[in-house]
């Protein structure tokens, strides 16, 4: 299988970053938010979307054609 050196570098950095916070997702997220604030860049944040129930999503699908 092909190994992309860029992907490998990103995975290595992600693993190192997570280890700094004991793999605590909440702490990792807080740190990323802190880094975003310090960067001075504008970031887009979308509100969470509600997951549809199975019944709701079935109604919104187009009918199968024979």
Secondary structure, DSSP 8 states (H G I E B T S, - for coil): ----HHHHHHHHHHHHHHHHTTT-HHHHHHHHHHHHHHHT-------------HHHHHHHS-----
